[in-house]
Amino acid sequence: MQITMPRHACQAGLLALLICYGASAQTPAVSASPLAAVGEIDVGGIDVGDIDILAYTATIEPRVAEGEVVGEERIRFVARRDGVRQVRFDRGALEIGAVTDAHGARLTFDTPPRTLSVILPRPLRDGEPYELRLDYRGRPTHGLQFDPARRESYTIFSTSQWLVCVDAPHERATLDLTLIVPAGSVSAANGRHSASRSLGDGREAHRWRLTRDTPSFLYGFAIGPYREWRDARLRPQLRALSIDRTPEELSAIFAETRGMIAFFQVRAGIAYPGRTYTQVLVSKTAGQEAAGLAFLSEEEGEAVLTTPDRIGLIAHEIAHQWWGDLLTCRDWGHFWLNEGFATFMAAAYREHRDGRAHYDAQVARWRDRVERLRADGRDRPLVYPEWNRPTADDRAVVYQKGAYVLHLLRETLGEDAFWAGVRDYTRAHAGSSVATVDLQRAMERASGQDLQAFFDAHAGPAAGSSLPAPE
């Protein structure tokens, strides 16, 4: 997905992009991951320092034939200082119908571009909880995909195009989501499926509950007439969905999922953070991670089925369950901590699976891409002061150079210290947001070395900067 700051207009809609792989199909190239998939994602330009979001509760109906979404929502938050009177949220292009308090009293609100601004009836005290209720509708041009021919709808990156929320990656909250779907539909969403019930009018309500505080950009769902494969023998339970593929084919496509999870658990030093992992083959996407979910295209599933060695994108998205989801960049300038890590870890899995030669071949491709950036005068440090309208070269920095720098760090520190540092970094910051300096400090603790010069050279002076840690 191409990430832009939300107050700048940019190209909207899905870009037609190819997923490019190296000769070994070891890891996805830069366009095989979120940054290259979408023309726009809303990444949170509002200042939410005055409040802490606790929970979103929403009932939404994606109307596939009409290309429309209709929703009702409750947002619970607490004030982080005395005197909070105005609160703001990201709304994408959603049209807000009404905003009330928890008792139904109407509140004054305004809708500047991409934002919902609400005036509270009185100033809040520090630590005081509050609940807003609202209804909305919209016809998203991105963020929520509709495919009437397949009777399918699924999310693509921009959560505020289907849910009023705070897009900033350091803001975490739970999600209680009820999907209104045509009778007989199969759904997948974050967390646990807690209930389904018939509405008696040809529709059903599917309720999903995510109880782990999670950044909103990792919320997502898919609905459609999916065929399903499950493996509930061990934890996490595995689930795969597709309209085009049989359960037997899904089992073959995702045959290595459990082995990948086991490998990443060892490298992270933390078990997979959930009960279930679901992989959904949808109409079109370049690959997207979400909390407990991954979305890949039907085309990618067919390619894996015919070429079982093509596992890079699957591994990349699974790696995100730790590096990108459990640990999330504190602001988008440190986005390489999500994508560089997932790219590197997918290659590390391939090394584990097939030997060092496969890993070295991937490293050579990363190095070649970095050298081309330098030759063209387009290389830059990993940490961006502002991630605004990134180019293909910017994406190469975040993904491929990010992975290459992790390889160089591995070579500098040696196997034991490097992997100990990865475990320390992951454990210390699980469930929270990170900046590049957090990785530096973990690697220094593990190795006993001063790595300031290394990180200055590769990540830049901004590597030590970050937003204040959430309280």
Secondary structure, 3 states (H helix, E strand, C coil): CCCECCCCCCCCCECCCCCCECCCCCCECHHHCHHHCECCCECCCCCCCCEEEEEEEEEEEEECCCCEEEEEEEEEEEECCCCEEEEEEECCCCEEEEEEECCCCECEEECCCCEEEEEEEEEECCCCEEEEEEEEEECCCCCEEEECCCCEEEECCCHHHCCCECCCCCCEEEEEEEEEEECCCEEEECCEEEEEEECCCCEEEEEEEEEEEEEHHHCCEEEECCEEEEECCCCCEEEEEECCCCHHHHHHHCCCHHHHHHHHHHHHCCCCCCCEEEEEEECCCCCEEECCEEEEEHHHHHHHHHCCCCCHHHHHHHHCCCECCCEEECCHHHCHHHHHHHHHHHHHHHHHHHCHHHHHHHHHHHHHHHHHHHHCCCCCCCCCCCCCCCCHHHHHHHHHHHHHHHHHHHHHHCHHHHHHHHHHHHHHHCCEEECHHHHHHHHHHHHCCCCHHHHHHHCCHHHHCCCCCCC
